[in-house]
Amino acid sequence: DQQVKQNSPSLSVQEGRISILNCDYTNSMFDYFLWYKKYPAEGPTFLISISSIKDKNEDGRFTVFLNKSAKHLSLHIVPSQPGDSAVYFCAASASFGNEKLTFGTGTRLTIIP
Amino acid sequence: DSGVTQTPKHLITATGQRVTLRCSPRSGDLSVYWYQQSLDQGLQFLIQYYNGEERAKGNILERFSAQQFPDLHSELNLSSLELGDSALYFCASSVGGVERETQYFGPGTRLLVL
């Protein structure tokens, strides 16, 4: 039962353009969503998060959008840079007392110079 | 550098053996989480400790156990190892006791069971 889904295993984007990574979830108890970036042979690195009380959160080149009614979130990276090439994981957690993260299977983003 | 450390980085062992993976959380963090990432899979939650006590359990096998010590470091013990236990094992930590926390991950231990 995959409660967090990233349906695109890979994505290629030209340097300088916008990268959009998508994530869908099924569990309506999730109220906190995070994006992690992972390079080979390293642990996931936290990028940005959003609480269910917001529909947008921005941090520099990274913006996360949350559509609760559609149970969908997306990560926008603009402009995309070669160093952004990595695997991106979407993760979700439910309310206090149940902080475990449920992860998607990841999207491999390749930025083409 | 997340501030979470894990040892060893790599571990090669045989079926039937037992191994211990170690994790030191970020300074001040009370919660420690263990996750398993098998080939081409997302990270799967195994277990969480908060200030020395088990707080939540995921799909952790009975052959696996964990504990968190008074100095807050944690160990994950894997016994009667099988080929399918080969995976990356990540530890994460968070402040603990607050809502909507961010978990910070260590570099992982790559376990290969032959």
Interface residues (C-beta under 8 A of the other chain):
Chain A: V4 D31 Y32 L34 Y36 A41 E42 G43 P44 T45 F46 S49 S51 F89 A91 S93 S95 F96 N98 E99 K100 L101 T102 F103 G104 T105 G106
Chain B: S2 V4 Q6 S31 Y33 Y35 D40 Q41 G42 L43 Q44 F45 Q48 A56 G58 F90 A92 S94 V98 E99 R100 E101 T102 Q103 Y104 F105 G106 P107 G108
